Amino acid sequence: MSEISVSHFNTFPYGGAATASLRTHTKLREQGVDSRYYWFRDQRHGTHAPHVNQIKLASPKTSFLKSLFAKKKLRQRQKEIYRLFDTHLLDRDPALETFSMARLPEASGLPADASHVDVVHMHWISFFADYPSFIGSIPQHVPIVWTLHDMNPFTGGCHYSGGCERFKSGCGNCPQVISPDPRDVSVDSIKVKHAALKQREIHVTAPSQWMLDLAKQSPVWPAGTTFNKIHLGFDLDNFFPEDRAAARQELGIESNAVLVAFGADDLNSQRKGFHHLLAALKQIKTDCKVECLVFGGGELPNEPDLPPIHHLGFINSPDRQRLAYSASDIVIVPSREDNQPQVGLEAMACGVPVVAFDAGGIPEYVRDGETGCLVELGDEKSLAKKISGLSDLGSFRKRLGTAALSMVQNEFELAKQTQAYNDLYHSIIRQSATRAA
């Protein structure tokens, strides 16, 4: 295969989408792809991975924008965007899931070096990509691969719909905004996305079939859009089992109890379900020697009747993450809605079984009784029983963990994932060449 060039785009250099896409980018370079990675916003710290750059999006360079008419049109556009934001999003409950608009006040275009490629690969682009100008700045002949890390690319603004299906018919009366109405911000965003993507060559990928099936039902995609499931990929040089006692010692955890672990970027996210785990832990009998290990941003709640909790804070070092998983006996993934949460897969790569709610794409890798255990969504009593039962069954936990590790090695190894993308890129380019001939 000849070398091809790909530009990846993600809003932040950290977080779940960034972690997954940076792994892909780095491995693609090892496989001979001229891969470049661009990120825009940084509220924590940058990254030192090779060929990864923070970008400043340039305004589209056309003389038309300098005209008085264009300036007046821009002011009108900004006024409308701010009106939609103020009316429907400004005083939104911060506890709600993320919601992002398709139009932003400032137009933006790709840097020249990022657009002179064979493929543009988009990941999580909320809060930096103004759809009309950003998509419009990608040369018309360049195909777009879009990896879905959540639902936002095909909805009117929500990143997870919470079961709402209005995105299938164009949104409106959105339950996630203030002052919902038939012409609210969700309608504007889904129309803008449809118009921006019209007549573009789009190839959608997602790590879970659940997400892919939802995406197919959205009206934003142009005719001819393809949909491919490509798993997340994990570097098994970073995630592997370590001795449990040694891992606990390294983390400063002095305990012989069964450690039940939970991790999330934001511990306060209702969707990630930490509150469900806390409620379940309160129902576990006091004679059951269970303690909890937690990592992620945010403060722990000050609640009575909980077992001891070891809080590691926010961690993004693979070495420290590996220690956290290896120190644990069970990892809990009580998400109410999720794509293919990496916490569960990283735990499995460290040989630790996962107990999770039967929600979203999670059952595609937490295979009940084989690689972990599933509990009915929101059933805290059953979650408590499952934790209690597994705490007494060390041999069963070991069997689940061994099967989970084998599954990750066989199905989620990073080189296999990036080869799937490499194959997709070449297939797209071959098809484009055939059409042009």
C-alpha positions as CSV (number, residue, x, y, z in Angstrom):
1,M,0.0,0.0,0.0
2,S,1.2,3.5,-0.9
3,E,1.5,6.1,1.9
4,I,-1.5,8.3,2.4
5,S,-2.0,11.5,4.4
6,V,-4.7,12.0,7.0
7,S,-5.5,15.0,9.2
8,H,-7.3,14.2,12.5
9,F,-9.3,16.8,14.4
10,N,-10.4,16.8,18.0
11,T,-11.4,19.8,20.3
12,F,-9.2,18.9,23.3
13,P,-5.9,17.0,23.7
14,Y,-7.4,15.1,26.7
15,G,-10.6,13.2,27.6
16,G,-12.0,9.9,26.2
17,A,-12.3,10.9,22.6
18,A,-8.8,12.5,22.6
19,T,-7.2,9.4,24.3
20,A,-8.8,7.1,21.8
21,S,-8.0,9.2,18.7
22,L,-4.4,9.9,19.8
23,R,-3.8,6.2,20.2
24,T,-5.1,5.7,16.7
25,H,-3.0,8.6,15.2
26,T,0.2,7.4,16.8
27,K,-0.2,3.8,15.7
28,L,-1.2,4.9,12.2
29,R,2.2,6.6,11.9
30,E,3.9,3.4,12.9
31,Q,1.9,1.7,10.1
32,G,3.2,4.1,7.4
33,V,0.4,6.6,7.3
34,D,1.3,10.3,7.1
35,S,-1.0,11.1,10.0
36,R,-1.3,14.6,11.5
37,Y,-3.4,15.5,14.6
38,Y,-4.9,18.9,15.4
39,W,-6.6,20.1,18.6
40,F,-8.0,23.5,19.4
41,R,-8.8,24.1,23.1
42,D,-6.7,23.2,26.1
43,Q,-8.0,23.9,29.6
44,R,-5.6,21.5,31.4
45,H,-2.3,20.8,29.5
46,G,-1.1,19.9,26.1
47,T,0.3,16.7,24.7
48,H,3.8,15.9,23.5
49,A,2.8,13.1,21.1
50,P,4.6,13.3,17.7
51,H,2.9,15.4,14.9
52,V,0.2,16.7,17.3
53,N,-0.4,20.5,17.0
54,Q,-2.7,23.0,18.6
55,I,-4.3,25.0,15.8
56,K,-5.7,28.5,15.5
57,L,-8.5,28.2,13.0
58,A,-8.3,30.9,10.3
59,S,-11.2,32.8,9.0
60,P,-12.1,31.7,5.4
61,K,-10.1,33.8,3.0
62,T,-12.4,35.3,0.5
63,S,-12.6,38.9,-0.6
64,F,-16.4,38.7,-0.2
65,L,-16.0,38.6,3.6
66,K,-14.4,42.1,3.4
67,S,-17.4,43.7,1.8
68,L,-19.9,45.7,3.8
69,F,-22.7,43.3,2.9
70,A,-20.7,40.4,4.3
71,K,-20.0,42.2,7.5
72,K,-23.6,43.0,7.9
73,K,-24.6,39.4,7.2
74,L,-22.0,38.3,9.8
75,R,-23.5,40.6,12.5
76,Q,-27.0,39.3,11.7
77,R,-25.7,35.7,12.0
78,Q,-24.0,36.4,15.3
79,K,-27.1,38.0,16.6
80,E,-29.2,35.0,15.7
81,I,-26.7,32.6,17.3
82,Y,-26.6,34.6,20.5
83,R,-30.4,34.8,20.6
84,L,-30.6,31.0,20.3
85,F,-28.0,30.5,23.0
86,D,-29.5,33.0,25.4
87,T,-33.0,31.7,24.9
88,H,-32.3,27.9,25.1
89,L,-28.9,27.3,26.7
90,L,-27.7,30.1,28.9
91,D,-29.4,29.2,32.1
92,R,-29.3,25.4,31.5
93,D,-28.9,23.2,34.5
94,P,-25.1,22.4,34.7
95,A,-25.9,18.9,35.9
96,L,-27.3,18.1,32.5
97,E,-25.3,16.4,29.8
98,T,-23.2,18.4,27.4
99,F,-25.1,20.3,24.6
100,S,-23.4,22.1,21.8
101,M,-24.6,24.2,18.9
102,A,-23.7,23.6,15.2
103,R,-23.2,27.3,14.6
104,L,-20.7,29.3,16.5
105,P,-20.3,33.1,16.5
106,E,-17.0,33.1,14.7
107,A,-16.5,31.4,11.3
108,S,-13.5,29.2,11.0
109,G,-11.5,27.4,8.3
110,L,-8.8,24.7,8.4
111,P,-5.1,25.7,8.2
112,A,-3.8,25.0,4.7
113,D,-1.4,22.2,5.8
114,A,-4.3,20.4,7.4
115,S,-6.5,20.4,4.3
116,H,-3.9,19.3,1.7
117,V,-4.4,15.6,2.6
118,D,-6.1,12.5,1.2
119,V,-8.6,12.1,4.0
120,V,-9.9,14.4,6.8
121,H,-10.7,12.3,9.9
122,M,-12.9,14.1,12.4
123,H,-13.5,13.0,16.0
124,W,-15.1,15.1,18.8
125,I,-15.3,18.6,17.3
126,S,-17.8,20.4,19.5
127,F,-17.1,23.9,20.7
128,F,-14.5,24.6,18.1
129,A,-16.0,23.8,14.7
130,D,-18.6,26.1,13.3
131,Y,-20.2,23.6,10.9
132,P,-20.9,25.8,7.8
133,S,-17.4,27.3,7.6
134,F,-15.4,24.4,9.1
135,I,-16.9,21.8,6.8
136,G,-16.9,24.3,4.0
137,S,-13.1,24.8,4.3
138,I,-12.4,21.1,3.6
139,P,-11.8,20.8,-0.1
140,Q,-14.8,19.3,-1.8
141,H,-12.8,16.4,-3.3
142,V,-11.4,15.3,0.2
143,P,-13.5,12.5,1.8
144,I,-14.4,12.8,5.5
145,V,-14.1,10.0,8.0
146,W,-16.1,10.8,11.1
147,T,-15.7,8.6,14.3
148,L,-18.6,8.9,16.6
149,H,-17.5,9.2,20.2
150,D,-21.1,10.3,21.2
151,M,-24.4,11.2,19.5
152,N,-23.7,14.9,18.9
153,P,-22.7,14.8,15.2
154,F,-26.2,13.5,14.2
155,T,-28.5,15.3,16.8
156,G,-29.7,18.8,17.3
157,G,-27.1,19.4,20.0
158,C,-27.4,16.7,22.7
159,H,-24.4,14.4,23.1
160,Y,-26.6,11.7,24.6
161,S,-30.3,11.9,24.0
162,G,-31.4,10.1,27.2
163,G,-33.8,8.0,25.1
164,C,-35.3,10.9,23.2
165,E,-35.8,10.0,19.5
166,R,-36.7,13.5,18.1
167,F,-33.3,13.6,16.3
168,K,-34.8,11.0,13.8
169,S,-37.3,13.6,12.6
170,G,-35.4,16.9,12.9
171,C,-35.6,17.6,16.6
172,G,-37.6,20.5,18.2
173,N,-39.2,20.7,21.6
174,C,-35.9,19.5,23.0
175,P,-36.1,18.1,26.5
176,Q,-32.5,19.2,27.2
177,V,-32.9,22.9,26.7
178,I,-34.7,25.6,28.6
179,S,-37.8,27.0,26.9
180,P,-38.2,24.2,24.4
181,D,-40.4,24.9,21.4
182,P,-40.9,23.6,17.9
183,R,-38.2,25.9,16.5
184,D,-35.7,25.8,19.3
185,V,-31.9,25.6,19.0
186,S,-32.0,21.9,18.3
187,V,-34.0,22.4,15.1
188,D,-31.5,25.1,14.0
189,S,-28.5,22.8,14.7
190,I,-29.8,19.8,12.9
191,K,-30.7,21.8,9.8
192,V,-27.3,23.5,9.8
193,K,-25.6,20.1,10.0
194,H,-27.7,18.7,7.2
195,A,-26.9,21.7,5.0
196,A,-23.2,21.7,5.8
197,L,-22.8,18.0,5.0
198,K,-24.9,18.0,1.9
199,Q,-23.1,16.6,-1.1
200,R,-20.0,15.7,0.9
201,E,-18.5,12.3,0.9
202,I,-18.9,11.0,4.5
203,H,-17.8,7.7,6.0
204,V,-19.1,7.3,9.6
205,T,-17.4,4.9,12.0
206,A,-18.3,4.0,15.6
207,P,-16.9,1.6,18.1
208,S,-20.3,0.2,19.0
209,Q,-23.1,-1.2,16.8
210,W,-25.5,0.6,19.2
211,M,-24.1,4.0,18.2
212,L,-23.9,3.1,14.6
213,D,-27.6,2.0,14.5
214,L,-28.7,5.3,16.1
215,A,-26.6,7.3,13.6
216,K,-28.2,5.6,10.6
217,Q,-31.6,6.9,11.7
218,S,-30.6,10.6,11.6
219,P,-31.5,12.8,8.6
220,V,-28.2,14.8,8.7
221,W,-26.2,12.4,6.5
222,P,-26.0,12.9,2.8
223,A,-26.9,10.1,0.3
224,G,-24.1,7.6,-0.1
225,T,-22.8,7.9,3.5
226,T,-21.2,4.7,4.6
227,F,-21.3,3.2,8.2
228,N,-18.6,1.0,9.6
229,K,-18.1,-0.4,13.1
230,I,-14.5,-0.2,14.2
231,H,-13.7,-1.0,17.8
232,L,-11.6,1.2,20.1
233,G,-8.0,0.1,20.1
234,F,-5.8,-0.4,23.2
235,D,-2.0,-0.5,23.4
236,L,-1.5,-3.7,25.4
237,D,2.1,-2.4,26.2
238,N,0.4,0.1,28.5
239,F,-2.6,-2.0,29.8
240,F,-1.8,-5.4,31.2
241,P,-2.3,-7.2,34.6
242,E,0.1,-6.4,37.4
243,D,0.4,-8.0,40.8
244,R,-2.6,-6.9,42.9
245,A,-0.7,-6.5,46.2
246,A,2.2,-4.6,44.6
247,A,-0.3,-2.3,42.8
248,R,-2.1,-1.5,46.1
249,Q,1.2,-0.8,47.8
250,E,2.3,1.5,45.0
251,L,-0.9,3.4,45.3
252,G,-0.7,3.6,49.1
253,I,-3.8,1.5,49.7
254,E,-3.5,-0.6,52.8
255,S,-6.4,-3.0,52.5
256,N,-7.0,-6.7,52.0
257,A,-10.7,-6.1,51.3
258,V,-12.3,-6.7,47.9
259,L,-11.8,-3.4,46.0
260,V,-14.7,-2.3,43.8
261,A,-13.5,0.4,41.4
262,F,-15.2,3.2,39.5
263,G,-13.6,5.7,37.2
264,A,-15.0,8.6,35.1
265,D,-13.7,12.0,33.8
266,D,-16.4,13.6,35.9
267,L,-17.7,11.9,39.0
268,N,-20.7,14.1,39.0
269,S,-22.0,13.0,35.6
270,Q,-25.5,11.5,36.1
271,R,-25.0,9.6,32.9
272,K,-21.9,7.8,34.2
273,G,-23.9,6.6,37.2
274,F,-21.6,7.0,40.1
275,H,-24.7,7.8,42.2
276,H,-26.1,4.3,41.4
277,L,-22.9,2.7,42.6
278,L,-23.0,4.7,45.9
279,A,-26.6,3.7,46.4
280,A,-25.7,0.0,45.8
281,L,-22.8,0.1,48.2
282,K,-25.1,1.3,51.0
283,Q,-27.1,-1.9,50.5
284,I,-24.2,-4.3,50.9
285,K,-24.1,-6.0,54.3
286,T,-21.5,-4.7,56.8
287,D,-20.0,-8.2,57.1
288,C,-19.1,-8.2,53.4
289,K,-15.5,-6.9,53.2
290,V,-15.8,-4.5,50.3
291,E,-14.1,-1.2,49.8
292,C,-14.3,1.3,46.9
293,L,-11.5,2.7,44.8
294,V,-12.5,5.9,42.8
295,F,-10.6,7.9,40.2
296,G,-11.8,10.9,38.3
297,G,-12.4,14.7,38.6
298,G,-14.8,16.1,41.1
299,E,-15.5,15.8,44.8
300,L,-16.8,12.7,46.6
301,P,-20.2,13.1,48.3
302,N,-20.2,13.2,52.1
303,E,-22.7,10.5,52.7
304,P,-23.2,8.1,55.6
305,D,-23.3,4.2,55.5
306,L,-20.7,3.9,52.8
307,P,-17.7,1.5,52.9
308,P,-14.2,3.0,52.9
309,I,-13.5,4.9,49.7
310,H,-10.0,5.4,48.3
311,H,-10.0,8.5,46.0
312,L,-7.1,8.8,43.6
313,G,-8.3,12.0,42.0
314,F,-8.1,12.6,38.2
315,I,-5.5,10.4,36.6
316,N,-4.5,10.3,32.9
317,S,-1.2,8.5,33.1
318,P,-1.5,5.0,31.6
319,D,1.0,3.7,34.2
320,R,-1.1,5.0,37.1
321,Q,-4.4,3.9,35.4
322,R,-2.9,0.4,35.1
323,L,-2.1,0.4,38.8
324,A,-5.6,1.4,39.7
325,Y,-7.1,-1.4,37.6
326,S,-4.7,-4.0,38.8
327,A,-5.3,-3.0,42.4
328,S,-9.0,-3.7,41.9
329,D,-11.0,-6.9,42.1
330,I,-14.1,-5.6,40.2
331,V,-14.7,-2.6,38.1
332,I,-18.2,-1.1,38.0
333,V,-19.5,0.6,34.8
334,P,-23.0,1.8,35.9
335,S,-23.5,4.2,32.9
336,R,-27.1,4.9,32.0
337,E,-26.2,5.6,28.4
338,D,-22.8,5.1,26.8
339,N,-21.0,4.2,23.5
340,Q,-18.0,2.0,24.4
341,P,-16.7,3.3,27.7
342,Q,-12.9,2.9,27.8
343,V,-12.8,2.3,31.6
344,G,-14.4,-1.1,31.2
345,L,-12.1,-2.1,28.4
346,E,-9.0,-0.8,30.1
347,A,-9.9,-2.8,33.2
348,M,-10.4,-6.0,31.1
349,A,-7.0,-5.4,29.5
350,C,-5.6,-5.6,33.1
351,G,-7.5,-8.9,33.7
352,V,-10.2,-7.4,35.9
353,P,-13.9,-8.4,35.4
354,V,-16.5,-5.7,34.9
355,V,-20.0,-5.4,36.3
356,A,-22.2,-3.0,34.3
357,F,-25.7,-1.8,33.5
358,D,-27.2,-3.3,30.3
359,A,-27.1,0.0,28.4
360,G,-25.9,1.4,25.2
361,G,-23.0,-0.4,23.6
362,I,-21.7,-1.8,26.9
363,P,-23.2,-5.3,26.4
364,E,-21.1,-5.7,23.2
365,Y,-18.1,-6.3,25.3
366,V,-19.4,-7.0,28.8
367,R,-20.8,-10.4,28.0
368,D,-22.8,-11.6,30.8
369,G,-21.3,-14.6,32.6
370,E,-18.4,-14.6,30.2
371,T,-16.3,-11.5,30.4
372,G,-18.3,-9.8,33.2
373,C,-21.8,-9.4,34.5
374,L,-24.7,-7.3,33.4
375,V,-27.4,-5.7,35.6
376,E,-30.7,-4.2,34.4
377,L,-30.4,-0.5,33.9
378,G,-30.8,1.5,37.1
379,D,-31.4,-1.6,39.3
380,E,-29.3,-0.6,42.3
381,K,-30.5,-3.6,44.4
382,S,-29.4,-6.1,41.8
383,L,-26.1,-4.2,41.5
384,A,-25.5,-4.6,45.2
385,K,-26.3,-8.3,45.1
386,K,-23.9,-8.8,42.2
387,I,-21.1,-7.0,44.0
388,S,-21.8,-9.0,47.1
389,G,-21.9,-12.3,45.3
390,L,-18.7,-11.6,43.3
391,S,-16.9,-10.5,46.5
392,D,-17.2,-14.1,47.8
393,L,-16.3,-15.8,44.6
394,G,-12.6,-15.2,43.9
395,S,-12.3,-18.1,41.5
396,F,-15.2,-16.9,39.4
397,R,-13.8,-13.4,39.4
398,K,-10.5,-14.8,38.1
399,R,-12.2,-16.8,35.4
400,L,-14.1,-13.7,34.2
401,G,-11.0,-11.6,34.3
402,T,-9.0,-14.1,32.3
403,A,-11.8,-14.3,29.6
404,A,-12.0,-10.5,29.5
405,L,-8.3,-10.2,29.0
406,S,-8.4,-12.7,26.2
407,M,-11.3,-10.9,24.5
408,V,-9.4,-7.5,24.6
409,Q,-6.3,-9.2,23.1
410,N,-8.3,-10.8,20.3
411,E,-10.7,-8.0,19.4
412,F,-9.5,-4.7,20.7
413,E,-5.7,-4.7,20.2
414,L,-4.6,-1.2,18.8
415,A,-2.8,-2.5,15.8
416,K,-6.0,-4.3,14.6
417,Q,-8.1,-1.2,15.0
418,T,-5.7,1.1,13.2
419,Q,-5.2,-1.4,10.4
420,A,-9.0,-1.3,10.0
421,Y,-8.8,2.5,9.6
422,N,-5.8,2.1,7.2
423,D,-7.8,-0.3,5.1
424,L,-10.8,2.1,5.2
425,Y,-8.7,5.0,4.0
426,H,-7.3,3.1,1.1
427,S,-10.7,1.7,0.1
428,I,-12.1,5.3,0.1
429,I,-9.2,6.6,-2.0
430,R,-9.5,3.7,-4.5
431,Q,-13.3,4.3,-4.9
432,S,-12.7,8.0,-5.4
433,A,-10.1,7.3,-8.1
434,T,-12.5,4.9,-9.8
435,R,-15.2,7.5,-9.9
436,A,-12.8,10.1,-11.3
437,A,-11.6,7.8,-14.1
